[in-house]
Amino acid sequence: MAPKSWSTGRKAAALAAVCALAAAGGVFAAAGPLAHPSFASEAASPERSTQGLAFPVVPPVQLTAAPADAATQVNPAAPVTLKVDNGRIERAALTSASGDAVDGTLSADGSAWTAAGPLKFNTRYTYTYSVVDGAGRSTSTTHSFTTVSTANEADAAIYPLDGMKVGVAQPLQITFSEPVLNRDAVEKAIKISSSAGQAGDFHWFSNTMVRYRPENFWAANSTITMDMKLFGVDLGKGQIGNFNKKVTIHIGDKKTAVADAAAHTFKAFINDKQVGEWPATMGDTRFPSARGYLVLMEKYRVEHMSAASIGLKPGDPAYYGELDVNFATRLTPSGEFIHQATDSALPFIGKANLSHGCIGLGPDGAQWVFDNMTAGDVVQVVNTDGDYAANDDGYGDWNIPWAQYAN
């Protein structure tokens, strides 16, 4: 057992040391950092990032979100994505203002999330996501954006309709609700194939209407497929296509006719074999029939005609008032038909041209056309003084030389 005097001496020395430290502004001082060198250097020490310490240093999370928060006029076909560096996505949700959830896919490593889409037009979407950094800390964020408004949504009408059977001369037509400025983008989004292997090309008749045909008539009894991927395609000036659609068109037998204004005859052919010939009367010198190829459009068992529709007034020698004709097959929207000649014209069929541009046939010839020919079949008018009908007055595509068709 140590002597009492020694123990007392140690206590005295310790007390003296504490007093000295206090006097020097040490742990009992009113202000100032801890004076030990290890505390003074801790802030700069790499040991702070060592696993297990209370305040580890981790790289900050870097997040990229598309579309950007509060974005407007977002293309509904544009991808909605989250990408994270230095962390992982814990969860993500994309929901429309009406509460419809959009499915998405999270990558295996949690670094990316992608919406399955597509989205709807004129809709506000909110996407909420949680991200975890390297230290396990979670942060939740909510963003929103709005897709293209209805005013910038572009639709289109397609002809022939899906499943229709048409003749060999029927062009494929797409009429857009809005002007198309990015024609190349639209053409690339439309894939057209033929069971006969025929290739074709587009011709733009206006900023809203385009047609497609092969160099020669479609092969008889072939099938045409139009695969249109126009959803999200930018037509120009912010107008965005709003649909994808696949259309199948069936081509029938090759049915053609030749109307000869000089010989006053109408000859019909099926698959290049003549099946009939009838006497005809065609446009007179004042109203000569249009020349070239005229594609049959639609048929009426009885069609009402009015002289006023072609600008004729009472007192004009050519004025015929109003009348009904039988077995009328339209060739142009402007008013040319194949039809049964009127009673007053019947004595002149095969002898003289006295119509207002139409092809007049006797009852048997007009009914044969009505019963056996259909939309997309074609009549070629020859030996007439008339000019070609306007290319967009009906389907004048075949009157455009192939070398000039693609534009």
C-alpha positions, 0 to 999 in steps of 0.5 A: 500500500502506497504511503499516504504522503505519496497519494496526497502528492498526486492529487495535489499535482493533478489539481495544480495541472487543472488549475493551470489549464483553466488559467490558460483558457482550456476546457473551462474557458468561456469561448474558443474551440477545443484546443487539442490538435486532433479536433482542430484538423478534423474538418479537413480530414479524409477520415470523415468519409470513412464508413461508420462515422457520424457524418459521412461525405457522399457525392451529391445526387444528380438528377435529370428529368424530362420533360422539365418542370412546368413545361407546356405544349409537350409532345405526347409522344415525347419520352418521359424519363428520370435519370440519376447519377450518384444515387438510385430511384426508389419509386416514380409515378406519373399521373394525369390530372384525371387520375389515370396512372401511366405505367413505367419501367425502372432499370435494374440498377435504379438509375433510370425510369421511363414511362411506357406512354404514349400520353394524351393531348391537352392533359396536365401530368404530374410525376412524383419520384423519390431518390436515395443518395449514397448515404441512404437519405431519401428525397421526394420531388413532384413536377408537372407538365402539360401536353400539346393543346387541342388547337395544335392537335392534327388529324387526318382523313384517309381514303380508301377506307380500311377494308375497301375494295377498289379499282386499279387506278385508285390513288391513296389519299390522306387529307390533313386537318392542319397544313403540313410543312414538314413533308419529309417527316410525314412521308417517312412516317407512312409505310406503304406496301403492295402484295405485288411488290409495287413501289410508288411515290407521294404527290402533294396537291396542297399543304393539307392533301397528299396522294400516293400511287405506283408508276403503273396501275395497281396490280389486279387482285393485289392488296395494299397496306398503309401503316401510318405512324403519325402520332407525335409527328411534328407537321410544322408550326407546332401542329402534332399528328394525333394517330397511328393507323394501319389500313388494308385496301383490296384491289379488284380486277382491272376494269378500264374503259375508253371513251372516244369523242370522235368515234362516239363509242365507249368500250369496256375491258376487264383484265385487258379483255374487251367485254363490251362496246356501246354508242356514246355522246360526249361534250359538245364544242362549247363543253368538250369532255375532259381528256385523259384518265378519269377515275370513277368516284361514286355512283347514284341510281338517280342523280339530280342535275342543275344547269345553274351548277355549271353557271348556266342561266335561263335564256342561254341556249345550253340551259337545261334547267333541272333534271334527273338522270339514271345510272350516274357514275361520277368522274369529277366533283365538278360535275362530269359523269357517265350516265344514261343519256336524256330522252332528248339525247338518246337519238344522237348517241353514236352520232354526235356530241351534245352533252355538257361534258358528260359521257352519255350512254344508252340504258344498257351501256349506262347500267352495265357501267353502274353494275360492273364498274366501281370506285377506282376503275378508270375511263380514258377519254380520247379525241376530245377538244377538252383539256385535262381536268384539274389534277385535284378535280377528282383523281387526275394523278394518272395524267401527271407524268411519272417523272413529275409525280414525286414532289 
